[in-house]
Amino acid sequence: MNRRTALLALAEVPLWWAALGALWLAFVSTVDPLELAVGAAAALAGALAARAARRAVAGR
């Protein structure tokens, strides 16, 4: 892994997390602190899964 691909990999997870978090916020009606924490954790799990799936498809 060279420096460029390492930086892209480092940026990929936060981008997925932000996109999935925004999608979650679009679907909830009320946001309290507990729901926000659960949504952020679920978005992080989804971001890590999306990164792993993209790597698996790309064959890396």
N, CA, C and O atoms as CSV, one atom per row, in Angstrom:
chain,resi,resn,atom,element,x,y,z
A,1,MET,N,N,0.851,-1.166,0.000
A,1,MET,CA,C,0.000,0.000,0.000
A,1,MET,C,C,0.899,1.232,0.000
A,1,MET,O,O,1.732,1.405,0.890
A,2,ASN,N,N,0.725,2.073,-0.990
A,2,ASN,CA,C,1.539,3.288,-1.021
A,2,ASN,C,C,0.840,4.403,-0.234
A,2,ASN,O,O,-0.247,4.211,0.311
A,3,ARG,N,N,1.479,5.548,-0.190
A,3,ARG,CA,C,0.965,6.654,0.642
A,3,ARG,C,C,-0.396,7.150,0.151
A,3,ARG,O,O,-1.274,7.459,0.957
A,4,ARG,N,N,-0.571,7.226,-1.160
A,4,ARG,CA,C,-1.831,7.731,-1.714
A,4,ARG,C,C,-2.994,6.809,-1.368
A,4,ARG,O,O,-4.051,7.286,-0.956
A,5,THR,N,N,-2.824,5.521,-1.525
A,5,THR,CA,C,-3.909,4.601,-1.205
A,5,THR,C,C,-4.176,4.553,0.289
A,5,THR,O,O,-5.314,4.337,0.707
A,6,ALA,N,N,-3.143,4.751,1.100
A,6,ALA,CA,C,-3.351,4.795,2.544
A,6,ALA,C,C,-4.185,6.012,2.940
A,6,ALA,O,O,-5.063,5.908,3.796
A,7,LEU,N,N,-3.919,7.161,2.326
A,7,LEU,CA,C,-4.697,8.363,2.612
A,7,LEU,C,C,-6.143,8.213,2.134
A,7,LEU,O,O,-7.070,8.653,2.814
A,8,LEU,N,N,-6.335,7.599,0.978
A,8,LEU,CA,C,-7.693,7.369,0.481
A,8,LEU,C,C,-8.455,6.419,1.402
A,8,LEU,O,O,-9.642,6.616,1.661
A,9,ALA,N,N,-7.779,5.404,1.889
A,9,ALA,CA,C,-8.419,4.469,2.812
A,9,ALA,C,C,-8.772,5.154,4.122
A,9,ALA,O,O,-9.820,4.885,4.710
A,10,LEU,N,N,-7.902,6.034,4.574
A,10,LEU,CA,C,-8.146,6.756,5.808
A,10,LEU,C,C,-9.324,7.720,5.665
A,10,LEU,O,O,-10.050,7.954,6.631
A,11,ALA,N,N,-9.518,8.270,4.495
A,11,ALA,CA,C,-10.619,9.208,4.264
A,11,ALA,C,C,-11.935,8.495,3.956
A,11,ALA,O,O,-13.005,9.086,4.106
A,12,GLU,N,N,-11.869,7.251,3.535
A,12,GLU,CA,C,-13.075,6.554,3.095
A,12,GLU,C,C,-14.048,6.271,4.239
A,12,GLU,O,O,-15.251,6.482,4.089
A,13,VAL,N,N,-13.553,5.805,5.355
A,13,VAL,CA,C,-14.440,5.448,6.474
A,13,VAL,C,C,-15.185,6.663,7.016
A,13,VAL,O,O,-16.394,6.557,7.220
A,14,PRO,N,N,-14.550,7.812,7.265
A,14,PRO,CA,C,-15.331,8.973,7.731
A,14,PRO,C,C,-16.361,9.463,6.709
A,14,PRO,O,O,-17.428,9.950,7.081
A,15,LEU,N,N,-16.037,9.332,5.430
A,15,LEU,CA,C,-17.016,9.734,4.416
A,15,LEU,C,C,-18.229,8.815,4.425
A,15,LEU,O,O,-19.364,9.282,4.339
A,16,TRP,N,N,-17.995,7.512,4.528
A,16,TRP,CA,C,-19.107,6.575,4.641
A,16,TRP,C,C,-19.906,6.843,5.911
A,16,TRP,O,O,-21.137,6.815,5.893
A,17,TRP,N,N,-19.204,7.102,7.015
A,17,TRP,CA,C,-19.872,7.354,8.281
A,17,TRP,C,C,-20.774,8.584,8.184
A,17,TRP,O,O,-21.907,8.564,8.666
A,18,ALA,N,N,-20.279,9.642,7.568
A,18,ALA,CA,C,-21.082,10.862,7.430
A,18,ALA,C,C,-22.296,10.620,6.541
A,18,ALA,O,O,-23.392,11.091,6.847
A,19,ALA,N,N,-22.113,9.896,5.454
A,19,ALA,CA,C,-23.230,9.625,4.550
A,19,ALA,C,C,-24.283,8.742,5.225
A,19,ALA,O,O,-25.481,9.009,5.121
A,20,LEU,N,N,-23.836,7.701,5.910
A,20,LEU,CA,C,-24.784,6.818,6.583
A,20,LEU,C,C,-25.446,7.507,7.772
A,20,LEU,O,O,-26.622,7.270,8.048
A,21,GLY,N,N,-24.715,8.343,8.467
A,21,GLY,CA,C,-25.298,9.113,9.568
A,21,GLY,C,C,-26.354,10.089,9.073
A,21,GLY,O,O,-27.399,10.244,9.706
A,22,ALA,N,N,-26.095,10.745,7.955
A,22,ALA,CA,C,-27.084,11.659,7.376
A,22,ALA,C,C,-28.325,10.900,6.923
A,22,ALA,O,O,-29.445,11.384,7.087
A,23,LEU,N,N,-28.131,9.729,6.361
A,23,LEU,CA,C,-29.273,8.906,5.960
A,23,LEU,C,C,-30.097,8.491,7.168
A,23,LEU,O,O,-31.327,8.511,7.121
A,24,TRP,N,N,-29.429,8.119,8.240
A,24,TRP,CA,C,-30.140,7.755,9.471
A,24,TRP,C,C,-30.934,8.941,9.999
A,24,TRP,O,O,-32.089,8.787,10.396
A,25,LEU,N,N,-30.325,10.124,10.007
A,25,LEU,CA,C,-31.020,11.315,10.491
A,25,LEU,C,C,-32.247,11.650,9.646
A,25,LEU,O,O,-33.224,12.197,10.157
A,26,ALA,N,N,-32.198,11.325,8.370
A,26,ALA,CA,C,-33.346,11.578,7.499
A,26,ALA,C,C,-34.520,10.665,7.845
A,26,ALA,O,O,-35.670,11.018,7.585
A,27,PHE,N,N,-34.245,9.499,8.425
A,27,PHE,CA,C,-35.299,8.534,8.716
A,27,PHE,C,C,-35.863,8.603,10.127
A,27,PHE,O,O,-36.927,8.038,10.378
A,28,VAL,N,N,-35.201,9.265,11.046
A,28,VAL,CA,C,-35.711,9.338,12.417
A,28,VAL,C,C,-36.549,10.596,12.587
A,28,VAL,O,O,-36.317,11.609,11.928
A,29,SER,N,N,-37.518,10.513,13.475
A,29,SER,CA,C,-38.394,11.668,13.673
A,29,SER,C,C,-37.911,12.551,14.819
A,29,SER,O,O,-37.959,13.777,14.720
A,30,THR,N,N,-37.448,11.939,15.903
A,30,THR,CA,C,-36.922,12.715,17.028
A,30,THR,C,C,-35.514,12.231,17.333
A,30,THR,O,O,-35.191,11.056,17.165
A,31,VAL,N,N,-34.695,13.150,17.779
A,31,VAL,CA,C,-33.310,12.791,18.087
A,31,VAL,C,C,-33.031,13.148,19.538
A,31,VAL,O,O,-32.972,14.325,19.897
A,32,ASP,N,N,-32.860,12.127,20.371
A,32,ASP,CA,C,-32.405,12.362,21.730
A,32,ASP,C,C,-30.972,11.821,21.832
A,32,ASP,O,O,-30.510,11.130,20.923
A,33,PRO,N,N,-30.282,12.120,22.901
A,33,PRO,CA,C,-28.855,11.739,22.972
A,33,PRO,C,C,-28.596,10.238,22.811
A,33,PRO,O,O,-27.624,9.851,22.163
A,34,LEU,N,N,-29.442,9.394,23.386
A,34,LEU,CA,C,-29.226,7.955,23.259
A,34,LEU,C,C,-29.401,7.503,21.812
A,34,LEU,O,O,-28.599,6.719,21.305
A,35,GLU,N,N,-30.445,7.993,21.149
A,35,GLU,CA,C,-30.650,7.626,19.749
A,35,GLU,C,C,-29.517,8.139,18.873
A,35,GLU,O,O,-29.119,7.474,17.917
A,36,LEU,N,N,-29.003,9.301,19.191
A,36,LEU,CA,C,-27.883,9.842,18.427
A,36,LEU,C,C,-26.642,8.969,18.584
A,36,LEU,O,O,-25.933,8.722,17.608
A,37,ALA,N,N,-26.375,8.504,19.796
A,37,ALA,CA,C,-25.227,7.629,20.030
A,37,ALA,C,C,-25.391,6.298,19.308
A,37,ALA,O,O,-24.442,5.796,18.707
A,38,VAL,N,N,-26.586,5.727,19.364
A,38,VAL,CA,C,-26.831,4.453,18.683
A,38,VAL,C,C,-26.729,4.630,17.173
A,38,VAL,O,O,-26.160,3.783,16.484
A,39,GLY,N,N,-27.273,5.718,16.662
A,39,GLY,CA,C,-27.193,5.980,15.229
A,39,GLY,C,C,-25.758,6.185,14.764
A,39,GLY,O,O,-25.381,5.711,13.692
A,40,ALA,N,N,-24.960,6.882,15.554
A,40,ALA,CA,C,-23.560,7.094,15.191
A,40,ALA,C,C,-22.786,5.779,15.205
A,40,ALA,O,O,-21.955,5.532,14.331
A,41,ALA,N,N,-23.064,4.937,16.198
A,41,ALA,CA,C,-22.389,3.631,16.260
A,41,ALA,C,C,-22.811,2.735,15.102
A,41,ALA,O,O,-21.979,2.042,14.517
A,42,ALA,N,N,-24.089,2.746,14.773
A,42,ALA,CA,C,-24.566,1.936,13.648
A,42,ALA,C,C,-23.986,2.439,12.331
A,42,ALA,O,O,-23.644,1.640,11.459
A,43,ALA,N,N,-23.874,3.753,12.181
A,43,ALA,CA,C,-23.279,4.316,10.971
A,43,ALA,C,C,-21.809,3.940,10.864
A,43,ALA,O,O,-21.314,3.685,9.765
A,44,LEU,N,N,-21.104,3.901,11.992
A,44,LEU,CA,C,-19.694,3.490,11.977
A,44,LEU,C,C,-19.560,2.021,11.573
A,44,LEU,O,O,-18.684,1.663,10.787
A,45,ALA,N,N,-20.430,1.181,12.116
A,45,ALA,CA,C,-20.402,-0.244,11.732
A,45,ALA,C,C,-20.696,-0.399,10.247
A,45,ALA,O,O,-20.054,-1.197,9.563
A,46,GLY,N,N,-21.655,0.353,9.753
A,46,GLY,CA,C,-21.967,0.309,8.326
A,46,GLY,C,C,-20.831,0.827,7.471
A,46,GLY,O,O,-20.576,0.295,6.391
A,47,ALA,N,N,-20.144,1.858,7.938
A,47,ALA,CA,C,-19.011,2.409,7.191
A,47,ALA,C,C,-17.873,1.406,7.096
A,47,ALA,O,O,-17.256,1.255,6.042
A,48,LEU,N,N,-17.598,0.723,8.197
A,48,LEU,CA,C,-16.549,-0.300,8.173
A,48,LEU,C,C,-16.938,-1.470,7.275
A,48,LEU,O,O,-16.090,-2.023,6.575
A,49,ALA,N,N,-18.210,-1.847,7.290
A,49,ALA,CA,C,-18.683,-2.927,6.419
A,49,ALA,C,C,-18.628,-2.506,4.952
A,49,ALA,O,O,-18.271,-3.312,4.093
A,50,ALA,N,N,-18.973,-1.263,4.657
A,50,ALA,CA,C,-18.919,-0.778,3.276
A,50,ALA,C,C,-17.483,-0.762,2.765
A,50,ALA,O,O,-17.226,-1.119,1.615
A,51,ARG,N,N,-16.560,-0.354,3.607
A,51,ARG,CA,C,-15.140,-0.357,3.206
A,51,ARG,C,C,-14.651,-1.774,2.949
A,51,ARG,O,O,-13.957,-2.031,1.965
A,52,ALA,N,N,-15.016,-2.688,3.836
A,52,ALA,CA,C,-14.601,-4.084,3.654
A,52,ALA,C,C,-15.223,-4.682,2.391
A,52,ALA,O,O,-14.560,-5.415,1.657
A,53,ALA,N,N,-16.483,-4.370,2.143
A,53,ALA,CA,C,-17.145,-4.902,0.948
A,53,ALA,C,C,-16.526,-4.334,-0.325
A,53,ALA,O,O,-16.341,-5.058,-1.303
A,54,ARG,N,N,-16.207,-3.045,-0.317
A,54,ARG,CA,C,-15.586,-2.451,-1.494
A,54,ARG,C,C,-14.210,-3.040,-1.758
A,54,ARG,O,O,-13.837,-3.265,-2.909
A,55,ARG,N,N,-13.458,-3.289,-0.698
A,55,ARG,CA,C,-12.148,-3.934,-0.863
A,55,ARG,C,C,-12.274,-5.360,-1.393
A,55,ARG,O,O,-11.466,-5.810,-2.205
A,56,ALA,N,N,-13.311,-6.065,-0.914
A,56,ALA,CA,C,-13.501,-7.442,-1.364
A,56,ALA,C,C,-13.859,-7.484,-2.849
A,56,ALA,O,O,-13.394,-8.360,-3.579
A,57,VAL,N,N,-14.676,-6.550,-3.288
A,57,VAL,CA,C,-15.066,-6.511,-4.692
A,57,VAL,C,C,-13.890,-6.092,-5.567
A,57,VAL,O,O,-13.723,-6.597,-6.677
A,58,ALA,N,N,-13.076,-5.165,-5.062
A,58,ALA,CA,C,-11.933,-4.686,-5.829
A,58,ALA,C,C,-10.794,-5.699,-5.868
A,58,ALA,O,O,-9.882,-5.578,-6.686
A,59,GLY,N,N,-10.844,-6.692,-4.992
A,59,GLY,CA,C,-9.809,-7.715,-4.973
A,59,GLY,C,C,-8.530,-7.300,-4.302
A,59,GLY,O,O,-7.461,-7.808,-4.639
A,60,ARG,N,N,-8.613,-6.383,-3.354
A,60,ARG,CA,C,-7.409,-5.924,-2.654
A,60,ARG,C,C,-7.314,-6.563,-1.316
A,60,ARG,O,O,-6.367,-6.303,-0.573
